[in-house]
Every structure is written in C-alpha cells, then in structure tokens.
C-alpha cells in the first residue's frame, strides 16, 4: 500500500499532470493526421524526455501513444484512411457509418471502447503481468506461425465480398512483403536495383495509397460536390455508447481480454489482435450480414481489443525487458537512459516507478474521453466541407504523410503505385484490408515459417507437436475447411 | 462463406462491353488467368534466389509458396468459371469510363501526383503543392475564386504543421525559405 501511495504521489504533481495533458494533446494531433503514426509521436517525444525525470518522461510517452492510437481511428472513420493497420480491421464499418451520417456514433464507439479496452489491459498489466509474460515467452516460432496464419485467415474471411477475392488481396499483400533485403538469405528480392526498395515496401505509404488515394481517385471520377453529412450528424459521440455497452457486454469483455492476451506476445500486437477480434465478433454475431455495412458491433469489439493490446504489449516489456512492439522498444531505451533497467528486478528495486507507470496508463485512458470528444468534434467539421474541396486537400495530406515516413519522395512513389492498385482492386470488388495485413505480417510469417521448417527439418508434423501450436493450427485449419466442406456438401446436393 | 460462383451474366469478351453491367469488372476466368500468369512469373523469378547454406530453405521459399498459392487459386477460379459455363475471360467497362470528363480527371490526378514527385525536389514543396491542390480543385469543378485561396491556405497550414511543428524536412522553395 505505501508503494501505491508513493506512486500516486509521483504522478499527481502539477508538473507531471501538465506533461500528461500536453502529451495527450500532442498524441491526439499526430495520430489524427493521416500518415503519421503513434510510433512517430513516440519517437518525436524522445529528445524532449531527455530533460525530464523518469515518471514524467514515461508519462509523456504512454499518454501520447494511447491518444495517437485512438486518434488513428479519426481519419479512418471520416476519410477511410486508417491511422494504423489495426484500425484497418474495422475501417469499412466506421466509414460506412460516416456515409450514413453516423460518424459521431462510430468515433464515439471507437473512443469509449478503446478507453475500456485500454483500462482492462492496464488492470491485467497491474495484476497478472508475471504470469502472462511467462506464458508469452513459451511461444516459439511454431505458435507465432499459426498465430500469423490465423490473423491473415481472419482478414480474408471477414472482408466483404467473395472469399476468393479476399485471397487475391492477401496474396498481393504477401507478395509486396517479399520485396527487399529482409529475408532469410539477406539478398535483394524484387528491388530492381532500387536502393530505396532494399528496406522493403513501407506499409504506411502503401496503406495511404490503397485506402485514401484510391478513395480520392473514386471521388475524382464521380466528381461529386456533395458533403458526407447530408442532413447533419446528430448521432452524438457518447449518446449511444451506454446502449452499445449494455447490448454488447460480452463483445467488450472478449475483445479486451483477447487484445490484452495477444498484445502480451512480443511482436504480435494490436494489428493481429484487432483483426482476430473483428473476425470473432462477426463469427458469433447474430447479425453477421450487417458487418462491413456500417454495423457498430465489430467496431466495439475490435476497438477494445486494439487498445487492450497496446496495454498488453507492456507486459513483456516491463517484466522481461522484451519489447512487444516498436513503441515499447523506444520506451525501453528511454528507461535505460533514465537508469531504470526493465526486467524482474525493477519490480523489487523501483516498485513505486512501475506503479506510477500503471497509474499513468489509467489516467491516459480516462483523459482520452474528454480529449477525444474535442478531437472528434473538431475533425467532424470537415465532413460538412464539399467533397470536391476536401479531396484535393486530403491528397495533399496523403503526399506529405507518405513523404514523412522516411523523409523521401520515394514514399510518394509507393503511395501512387498502391493508390492505382487500390483503385483497380476497388473497381473489381477485391477487398483492400487483407492486402494491408499481408504486407504488415508477411515478414513475420516468412521468418517464423522458415525458422520452423529448419527446426523441424522439413517435417510439417512438427507444426502440431506443441500443444498451443497444435490448438492454433487445428483452429486455423477448421476455419478454412468447414466452409469448404459445407460448400462441397451444398454442391453435391444440387 | 465460400462463394459458389453462380453463372455471371453474359458479357462481351475483353473490354468490349459498355458500362453499367454490375460492380465486378473482371470475371473469374480473367482473374484466374492473371493469377496463373503471376504464379508462373513469381516461380521463374524465384529461381534466381538462393537458399541458406546447407538448408533446403532461403530467400526463394516464400516466393515459391506464394507462387503455389496463386497457381492453386487461379486454377480454382478457372475451373469454377468453366463449371459455371463462362469459359471466356471477360471484362466490363465501368460506368465512369464512358464519360471522357471522368477519365480525363483521373488521368490529370495521376499526372499531378507524378508531377509532384518529379518537381517538388527542384521547385520546392509550397509552389508544387499549391499547383496540385488548385488544379485538382478546378478539375473537380470548384470555382476558381474558392479554389485559389483554399489551395494556398491548405498548403501553408500543412507546411507549417509538418515542417515547423513536426520537423519533417519538406523540400524548401528558394524564395519561400522564410516559411521554414
């Protein structure tokens, strides 16, 4: 108890609270700009944290990250430009709600259930970190392989339209992920002598191209000068969320728990979590047919999962010093600079600091609600702008966002290529989202597949020898085979 | 969950069909053939990649796996098309392609992005961005007295937010260097 009081004392100081508020606003600003990511917000804060004490330094990063990840949903819902691959899981539903004049309800759901998922993840982080971290560390390349395949399968099956077209999209993404030098033999693959391609296809310009530029191109050919709002959006940010919470309590709990558990796996994170949660939500929903058409249920579950995973990623980071994602990797660096070595000993040597981090997590997720409200209201005004004025400005944001990832115009080239590709995919009813997840998870899939094959000496049976791997593998195979068997039976009966 | 591949409506072969025939432009046979061609291309290219020393796996493995998957999916789509009695590759022209204005607007937009890529490094961000937004607004039928101030204000807001606040090194313009 004295440790917790000491931690509260460290956090509830005017200077720390001011840092939390300022970094929250900063995170919200960066996250809501298409093309800028939570990782970028964190990286930009690092030089400033050099001049801070450990608690405000960590508070700044934790708060900015939580805000930026939620704020990534804003351009996703309003403009079909997801801020993160995780937001891409439910962007079609959120954008469809916007087109129906329910943008505030969509963003309100993203905000409230992100906060709930984040708080759930923090409570797990506070109470069960060591146990979860032990389990997470038991995952080998076999388990990770199946987890990635499961995530990719979910992306194919939850996408609107035909499964075969979802698969085409996935293959496009996986193929794009093979570009570059980051492969088992470390040789350039499909780089055509281009030095910029050695690092592979950057997923942010690709994502901006596939989602946003393709949308701009569609607006250009339709030449619409209407705004999105029609009669005005009066759905309210918080108005329907209590009803959503009462209607979908199981989904909220399931999304938060699944997100936290997947987030705790080093390297897995929010991207896979959001996709699997969205697929689970659709699988067990009584209104499956409404998914992808502006239905809030998947948004509720995947939104909670997304931020649950963000909290979960801190479990291996704090308990073992193993970063769960790029953000926690940066944070571990900052902790070292501050003389705090993450790992089991930090719980013994500096428990008040760890509890202070937990308190900051809770605060960040709570102040997300009022700040998110302000951000949604401010961003919502853009919906009243006619599309023929808005789309050129969005294209400018797309260009600058693609440039900003590596500060090179090659990002804009990638954006253009993927924009045309996304437009053609849209025109042919090929969903875009599986391509994004394929691009993001492709390297992880390849690495774990090759490692597993080498370990198993080419035997596929080894993929089922470990209990968790076998469970994940059988579940993935069932996802693919049950619809195929059902289709074959239906065809045989005809 | 699996699409059953119901027989599509009859359409004229390859890009001869006029607009308004539904959302799907390429039929399964067309996509299947494209996938088979892609699979062969990836398989051939993978022959140039090497394996890890003393291992059966390496840089070639993933492209080969993808080639196999693309081939399987392509053959599946071709087979399904044949079973559905639709054995010719067909493409339907989308509705907007029948409108020269829409097609022109699309080409201008792509040219504007290509122009930004080619010119921003030499001319600088601000003039190229103003030109891009202005022309695109005019293409999208915004009145010039709205488009001109909007393009200037939008460019300056983006430039200040990214270059000043977020320290993104947007290409400088010689005579507008004071903005950075």
Interface residues (C-beta under 8 A of the other chain):
Chain A: X30 X33 X36 X44 X157 X162 X163 X164 X165 X167 X168 X171 X174 X175 X178 X183 X184 X185 X186 X187 X189 X190 X213 X216 X217 X219 X220 X221 X222 X223 X225 X386 X388 X389 X391 X392 X393 X395 X396 X397 X399 X400 X403 X404 X407 X409 X412 X413 X415 X416 X419 X420 X427 X428 X429 X442 X445 X446 X449 X450 X453 X454 X458 X483 X484 X486 X487 X490 X491
Chain B: X1 X2 X3 X4 X23 X24 X25 X26 X28 X31 X35 X42 X45 X49 X50 X51 X52 X55 X56 X57 X58 X59 X61 X62 X63 X65 X66 X69 X70 X73 X76 X77 X94 X96 X99 X101 X102 X103 X105 X106 X109 X110 X113 X114 X116 X117 X120 X121 X129 X132 X133 X136 X137 X139 X140 X141 X142 X146 X147 X150 X151 X154 X155 X158 X161 X162 X166 X167 X168 X169 X170
